[in-house]
């Protein structure tokens, strides 16, 4: 089949990690013999290009200086500023025309829309004009917007009714969507975005390594982890590695300094896939202290947790959003209450001081990652969904 993937964010180069799980998903589709093209917005004037041999069509929607709505911290964070609400209108219109133009020029079998608001508008219009079936994938952020804006809720209900198939990235997202639309969506997660391999733990390290990786935005809860480190240090020598970038980087650096953790915390910034793999491999514990932030946003899934499990690294995470799909408490890792530094410190310390428990959870986590989050399984489910969507649109209509 020939598939058009519509998304708000996609890698700008071979080394860019924006939308990395979509890059990986598309790579596996191509390996199975399917044709994939991507439609994504430009970033500061970036032209169309290829990533791993896949054509990425970039559309312009605003002058270069302000053409940064969707990368970095993400659109839900950008639109806190009034000017970005204005820019978003141009984004929607430009994307609509780009989608229609591309679908008329190419012979696609399926349109796969990620983050259905506002991109479902484009997919729906193209479907009406060309008859190409539309598959929607919800990642969670669009459902946050639906809680804030009635018109988003109205449109998402409309988009779901006219979609040929609907996918959610986690059971949490499916539950939120069902509350909004009563839709019975499929749950198809995302797998790892870097090359992974299980690593044997090193028990005689004088200093244990704690790792966090992800965007530096409020809902990641890194401030909770920083507050937990002094308590962890009372029981074990540790060093915290923070990987990523975003608008909260400077405030979190200042917090680390105010807590006297300058020598115990390293901010690595955005790193290459190879360097990230090295950090996963050396980590004694991976921590995702996610929260429900002040806008109600939280983790839709937590792919970094899947990557940590695939390295056979013990994990601790907050019991929010889609995280329980990855971390099954006391089976594949430890879950704690959100926004609770003491609970987080206790769980991390428990793993550091109990190697038998850490090994048991890490082994079970590896099996979970290799089965439920296996890309071959995921890709097969996606292809089956495409075929079902195509069969649905080809069925004769009763008169």
VEXDREN-2710 file (C-alpha; in Angstrom, 1 decimal):
% VEXDREN-2710
k/r/px/py/pz
1/UNK/0.0/0.0/0.0
2/UNK/0.9/3.6/-0.4
3/UNK/0.4/5.6/2.8
4/UNK/0.4/9.4/3.5
5/UNK/1.3/10.1/7.1
6/UNK/0.2/13.5/8.3
7/UNK/1.8/14.8/11.5
8/UNK/2.6/18.0/13.3
9/UNK/6.2/17.0/14.0
10/UNK/8.8/14.9/12.2
11/UNK/12.6/14.6/12.1
12/UNK/14.3/17.5/10.3
13/UNK/17.3/15.3/9.6
14/UNK/18.7/11.8/10.1
15/UNK/19.9/12.8/13.6
16/UNK/17.0/14.9/14.8
17/UNK/14.9/13.1/17.4
18/UNK/11.7/15.1/16.9
19/UNK/8.9/12.6/16.0
20/UNK/11.5/9.8/16.3
21/UNK/8.8/7.1/17.0
22/UNK/7.1/8.1/13.7
23/UNK/10.4/7.8/11.9
24/UNK/10.8/4.3/13.3
25/UNK/7.2/3.3/12.5
26/UNK/7.5/4.4/8.9
27/UNK/10.9/2.6/8.6
28/UNK/9.2/-0.7/9.5
29/UNK/6.4/-0.1/7.1
30/UNK/8.9/0.5/4.3
31/UNK/10.8/-2.7/5.3
32/UNK/7.5/-4.6/4.7
33/UNK/7.3/-3.2/1.2
34/UNK/4.8/-0.4/1.7
35/UNK/5.3/3.1/0.3
36/UNK/5.3/6.0/2.8
37/UNK/5.3/9.7/2.4
38/UNK/5.0/12.3/5.2
39/UNK/3.3/15.7/5.3
40/UNK/4.6/17.9/8.1
41/UNK/4.9/21.6/8.7
42/UNK/8.1/23.5/7.9
43/UNK/10.3/24.6/10.8
44/UNK/11.7/28.1/10.4
45/UNK/11.5/27.8/6.6
46/UNK/12.9/24.2/6.3
47/UNK/12.3/22.8/2.8
48/UNK/11.0/19.4/1.8
49/UNK/13.6/16.6/2.2
50/UNK/14.1/12.9/2.9
51/UNK/14.7/11.0/6.1
52/UNK/15.9/7.4/5.7
53/UNK/14.7/7.5/2.1
54/UNK/11.2/8.6/3.0
55/UNK/9.9/11.8/1.3
56/UNK/8.9/14.5/3.8
57/UNK/6.8/17.2/2.3
58/UNK/7.1/20.4/4.3
59/UNK/4.5/23.2/3.9
60/UNK/5.1/26.8/4.8
61/UNK/2.5/28.6/7.0
62/UNK/4.1/31.7/8.4
63/UNK/7.3/33.9/8.0
64/UNK/10.4/32.0/9.0
65/UNK/11.0/33.7/12.3
66/UNK/7.7/32.5/13.8
67/UNK/7.4/29.2/12.0
68/UNK/8.1/27.2/15.1
69/UNK/4.7/26.3/16.4
70/UNK/5.1/22.5/16.4
71/UNK/8.7/21.6/17.2
72/UNK/10.7/21.8/20.4
73/UNK/8.2/22.3/23.3
74/UNK/5.2/21.4/21.1
75/UNK/2.1/23.2/20.0
76/UNK/0.1/22.7/23.3
77/UNK/2.8/24.7/25.1
78/UNK/3.2/27.3/22.4
79/UNK/-0.4/28.3/22.2
80/UNK/-0.3/29.6/25.8
81/UNK/0.9/32.7/24.0
82/UNK/-1.8/34.6/22.1
83/UNK/0.4/35.2/19.1
84/UNK/0.6/31.5/18.5
85/UNK/-3.1/31.1/18.5
86/UNK/-3.1/33.5/15.6
87/UNK/-0.3/31.6/13.9
88/UNK/-2.2/28.4/14.4
89/UNK/-5.0/29.6/12.1
90/UNK/-2.5/30.0/9.3
91/UNK/-1.1/26.6/10.1
92/UNK/-4.5/25.0/9.8
93/UNK/-5.3/26.7/6.5
94/UNK/-1.9/26.1/4.9
95/UNK/-1.9/22.4/6.0
96/UNK/-5.4/21.9/4.6
97/UNK/-4.4/23.1/1.1
98/UNK/-1.1/21.2/1.2
99/UNK/-3.0/18.0/2.0
100/UNK/-5.5/18.4/-0.7
101/UNK/-2.9/19.3/-3.3
102/UNK/-0.7/16.3/-2.3
103/UNK/-3.6/13.8/-2.3
104/UNK/-4.7/14.9/-5.8
105/UNK/-1.1/14.5/-7.1
106/UNK/-0.4/11.2/-5.5
107/UNK/-2.2/7.9/-5.6
108/UNK/-2.4/7.1/-1.9
109/UNK/-4.3/4.1/-0.5
110/UNK/-4.6/5.4/3.0
111/UNK/-4.2/8.7/4.9
112/UNK/-2.9/8.2/8.4
113/UNK/-3.4/11.2/10.6
114/UNK/-1.5/11.7/13.8
115/UNK/-2.9/14.1/16.5
116/UNK/-6.4/14.4/14.9
117/UNK/-6.8/18.1/16.0
118/UNK/-6.2/20.0/13.8
119/UNK/-4.9/17.5/11.3
120/UNK/-8.1/15.5/11.1
121/UNK/-9.5/18.5/9.3
122/UNK/-7.0/18.0/6.5
123/UNK/-7.6/14.2/6.3
124/UNK/-11.4/14.6/6.3
125/UNK/-11.3/17.2/3.5
126/UNK/-8.9/15.0/1.4
127/UNK/-11.1/11.9/2.0
128/UNK/-14.2/13.8/0.9
129/UNK/-12.5/15.0/-2.2
130/UNK/-10.6/11.9/-3.2
131/UNK/-12.3/9.0/-1.5
132/UNK/-9.0/7.9/0.2
133/UNK/-9.8/6.2/3.5
134/UNK/-8.6/7.9/6.7
135/UNK/-7.1/6.4/9.8
136/UNK/-6.7/8.5/13.0
137/UNK/-4.1/8.0/15.7
138/UNK/-4.7/9.8/19.1
139/UNK/-1.6/10.5/21.3
140/UNK/-3.4/12.3/24.0
141/UNK/-2.5/16.0/23.5
142/UNK/-5.6/16.6/21.3
143/UNK/-7.9/15.4/24.0
144/UNK/-6.4/17.9/26.4
145/UNK/-7.4/20.6/23.9
146/UNK/-10.9/19.1/23.7
147/UNK/-11.3/19.6/27.5
148/UNK/-10.4/23.3/27.1
149/UNK/-12.1/24.3/23.9
150/UNK/-15.7/23.2/22.9
151/UNK/-15.0/23.6/19.2
152/UNK/-12.1/21.1/19.5
153/UNK/-14.4/18.6/21.2
154/UNK/-17.1/19.1/18.5
155/UNK/-14.6/18.6/15.7
156/UNK/-13.0/15.5/17.2
157/UNK/-16.4/13.8/17.6
158/UNK/-17.0/14.7/13.9
159/UNK/-13.6/13.3/12.8
160/UNK/-14.1/10.0/14.7
161/UNK/-17.5/9.5/13.1
162/UNK/-16.0/9.9/9.6
163/UNK/-12.7/8.0/10.2
164/UNK/-12.5/4.5/8.8
165/UNK/-10.4/3.3/11.7
166/UNK/-9.2/4.9/15.0
167/UNK/-6.1/4.1/16.9
168/UNK/-4.9/5.2/20.4
169/UNK/-1.4/4.9/21.7
170/UNK/-2.4/3.6/25.2
171/UNK/-5.3/2.3/27.2
172/UNK/-5.4/5.7/29.0
173/UNK/-5.8/7.6/25.7
174/UNK/-8.5/5.1/24.6
175/UNK/-10.4/5.7/27.9
176/UNK/-10.2/9.5/27.5
177/UNK/-11.3/9.2/23.9
178/UNK/-14.2/6.9/24.8
179/UNK/-15.4/9.4/27.4
180/UNK/-15.4/12.1/24.7
181/UNK/-16.8/10.2/21.7
182/UNK/-17.9/6.7/22.9
183/UNK/-15.5/5.4/20.2
184/UNK/-14.1/1.9/20.5
185/UNK/-10.6/2.5/19.3
186/UNK/-7.7/0.1/18.8
187/UNK/-4.7/0.4/21.2
188/UNK/-1.5/0.2/19.2
189/UNK/1.5/1.5/21.1
190/UNK/4.9/2.7/19.9
191/UNK/8.1/0.9/20.3
192/UNK/11.7/2.0/20.9
193/UNK/13.3/4.7/18.8
194/UNK/16.9/3.7/19.2
195/UNK/18.8/0.5/18.8
196/UNK/18.5/-1.4/22.1
197/UNK/20.1/-4.4/23.7
198/UNK/19.9/-5.9/27.2
199/UNK/22.8/-5.0/29.4
200/UNK/24.1/-7.0/32.4
201/UNK/24.1/-4.8/35.6
202/UNK/27.4/-3.7/37.2
203/UNK/26.9/-4.1/40.9
204/UNK/30.3/-2.8/42.2
205/UNK/30.0/0.7/41.0
206/UNK/30.8/3.2/43.8
207/UNK/28.3/5.7/42.4
208/UNK/25.0/4.6/41.0
209/UNK/23.6/6.3/37.8
210/UNK/20.1/7.5/37.7
211/UNK/18.8/8.5/34.2
212/UNK/15.9/10.7/32.9
213/UNK/15.4/11.3/29.2
214/UNK/12.7/13.4/27.6
215/UNK/11.6/16.9/26.8
216/UNK/12.2/19.5/29.5
217/UNK/8.5/20.5/29.9
218/UNK/6.4/20.7/33.1
219/UNK/4.6/17.4/32.7
220/UNK/7.8/15.4/32.8
221/UNK/8.1/16.3/36.5
222/UNK/11.9/16.6/36.7
223/UNK/11.6/19.1/39.5
224/UNK/10.1/16.2/41.6
225/UNK/13.1/14.1/40.8
226/UNK/15.5/16.8/41.8
227/UNK/13.8/17.2/45.1
228/UNK/14.1/13.5/45.7
229/UNK/17.9/13.3/45.1
230/UNK/19.0/14.7/48.6
231/UNK/16.9/12.0/50.3
232/UNK/18.3/9.2/47.9
233/UNK/21.8/10.4/48.7
234/UNK/21.3/9.7/52.4
235/UNK/21.2/6.0/51.5
236/UNK/23.4/5.7/48.3
237/UNK/26.0/7.5/46.3
238/UNK/24.2/8.6/43.1
239/UNK/24.6/10.8/40.0
240/UNK/21.6/12.0/38.1
241/UNK/21.8/12.3/34.3
242/UNK/19.2/14.5/32.6
243/UNK/18.9/14.2/28.8
244/UNK/16.8/16.5/26.7
245/UNK/16.0/20.1/26.1
246/UNK/13.1/22.5/26.4
247/UNK/11.9/25.7/28.1
248/UNK/12.2/24.2/31.6
249/UNK/15.9/23.5/31.3
250/UNK/17.2/26.8/32.8
251/UNK/14.7/26.7/35.7
252/UNK/15.6/23.1/36.5
253/UNK/19.3/23.9/36.3
254/UNK/18.7/26.7/38.8
255/UNK/16.8/24.4/41.1
256/UNK/19.6/21.8/41.0
257/UNK/22.0/24.6/42.0
258/UNK/19.7/25.8/44.8
259/UNK/19.5/22.3/46.2
260/UNK/23.3/22.0/46.2
261/UNK/23.3/19.3/43.5
262/UNK/25.6/20.9/41.0
263/UNK/28.2/18.1/41.3
264/UNK/25.6/15.3/41.5
265/UNK/23.5/16.3/38.4
266/UNK/24.6/16.5/34.8
267/UNK/22.4/18.2/32.2
268/UNK/23.5/16.5/28.9
269/UNK/21.2/18.4/26.6
270/UNK/19.9/16.8/23.4
271/UNK/22.2/13.9/22.5
272/UNK/22.7/11.5/19.6
273/UNK/21.0/8.1/19.5
274/UNK/24.3/6.5/20.1
275/UNK/25.1/8.6/23.2
276/UNK/21.6/8.0/24.5
277/UNK/22.1/4.3/24.1
278/UNK/25.3/4.5/26.1
279/UNK/23.5/6.4/28.9
280/UNK/20.7/3.8/29.0
281/UNK/23.3/1.0/29.2
282/UNK/25.2/2.6/32.2
283/UNK/22.0/3.5/34.1
284/UNK/21.2/1.6/37.3
285/UNK/17.7/3.1/37.4
286/UNK/15.6/4.9/34.9
287/UNK/13.1/7.4/36.3
288/UNK/10.1/9.1/34.6
289/UNK/8.5/11.3/37.4
290/UNK/5.7/12.5/35.1
291/UNK/2.8/14.6/36.5
292/UNK/-0.5/15.9/35.4
293/UNK/0.4/19.5/34.9
294/UNK/-1.6/22.7/35.5
295/UNK/-3.3/22.3/32.1
296/UNK/-4.3/18.7/32.7
297/UNK/-1.6/17.4/30.3
298/UNK/0.3/14.2/31.1
299/UNK/2.1/11.2/29.4
300/UNK/0.2/9.5/26.7
301/UNK/2.5/6.5/26.8
302/UNK/6.1/7.0/27.7
303/UNK/8.3/5.5/25.0
304/UNK/11.5/6.3/27.0
305/UNK/10.3/3.7/29.5
306/UNK/10.0/1.1/26.8
307/UNK/13.6/1.9/25.7
308/UNK/14.8/1.6/29.3
309/UNK/13.1/-1.8/29.7
310/UNK/14.7/-3.0/26.4
311/UNK/18.1/-2.2/28.0
312/UNK/17.1/-4.3/31.0
313/UNK/17.2/-1.3/33.2
314/UNK/15.0/-1.1/36.3
315/UNK/12.4/1.7/36.1
316/UNK/10.5/3.9/38.4
317/UNK/7.7/6.1/37.2
318/UNK/4.6/8.0/38.2
319/UNK/1.2/6.2/38.0
320/UNK/-0.3/8.7/35.5
321/UNK/-1.5/8.7/31.9
322/UNK/-0.5/5.8/29.8
323/UNK/2.5/4.8/31.9
324/UNK/0.8/1.8/33.5
325/UNK/0.7/0.2/30.1
326/UNK/4.5/0.1/30.3
327/UNK/5.2/-0.1/34.0
328/UNK/3.1/-2.7/35.7
329/UNK/3.7/-2.0/39.4
330/UNK/5.9/-4.6/41.2
331/UNK/6.0/-6.7/37.9
332/UNK/7.9/-4.7/35.3
333/UNK/8.9/-1.7/37.5
334/UNK/7.7/0.4/40.4
335/UNK/4.9/3.0/40.2
336/UNK/4.6/5.9/42.7
337/UNK/2.2/8.7/43.4
338/UNK/2.8/11.8/41.2
339/UNK/4.3/14.9/42.7
340/UNK/5.6/13.0/45.8
341/UNK/9.4/13.4/46.1
342/UNK/9.5/11.2/49.2
343/UNK/7.7/8.3/47.5
344/UNK/9.9/8.7/44.5
345/UNK/13.0/8.6/46.6
346/UNK/11.9/5.6/48.5
347/UNK/11.2/3.6/45.3
348/UNK/14.5/4.5/43.7
349/UNK/16.4/3.7/46.9
350/UNK/14.6/0.4/47.1
351/UNK/15.9/-0.7/43.7
352/UNK/19.4/0.6/44.3
353/UNK/19.7/-1.3/47.6
354/UNK/17.9/-4.5/46.6
355/UNK/19.6/-6.0/43.5
356/UNK/17.5/-9.2/43.6
357/UNK/14.3/-7.1/43.2
358/UNK/16.0/-4.9/40.6
359/UNK/17.0/-7.9/38.6
360/UNK/13.6/-9.5/38.8
361/UNK/11.8/-6.4/37.6
362/UNK/14.3/-5.7/34.9
363/UNK/14.0/-9.2/33.5
364/UNK/10.2/-9.0/33.5
365/UNK/10.4/-5.5/32.0
366/UNK/12.6/-6.8/29.2
367/UNK/10.1/-9.5/28.3
368/UNK/7.3/-7.0/28.3
369/UNK/9.2/-4.7/26.0
370/UNK/10.2/-7.5/23.6
371/UNK/6.6/-8.7/23.3
372/UNK/4.0/-6.0/23.7
373/UNK/6.2/-3.2/22.3
374/UNK/7.8/-5.3/19.6
375/UNK/7.9/-3.3/16.3
376/UNK/7.1/-6.4/14.2
377/UNK/3.9/-6.9/16.2
378/UNK/3.1/-3.1/16.1
379/UNK/3.7/-2.9/12.4
380/UNK/1.5/-5.9/11.7
381/UNK/-1.3/-4.3/13.7
382/UNK/-1.0/-1.0/11.8
383/UNK/-1.0/-2.8/8.4
384/UNK/-4.0/-4.8/9.4
385/UNK/-5.7/-1.5/10.3
386/UNK/-4.9/0.0/6.9
387/UNK/-6.3/-3.1/5.2
388/UNK/-9.5/-2.9/7.2
389/UNK/-9.9/0.8/6.5
390/UNK/-9.4/0.1/2.8
391/UNK/-11.9/-2.7/2.8
392/UNK/-14.5/-0.6/4.6
393/UNK/-14.3/2.2/2.0
394/UNK/-14.5/-0.3/-0.9
395/UNK/-17.7/-1.9/0.4
396/UNK/-20.8/-1.1/-1.5
397/UNK/-23.3/1.3/0.1
398/UNK/-26.8/-0.1/0.7
399/UNK/-29.6/1.7/-1.0
END
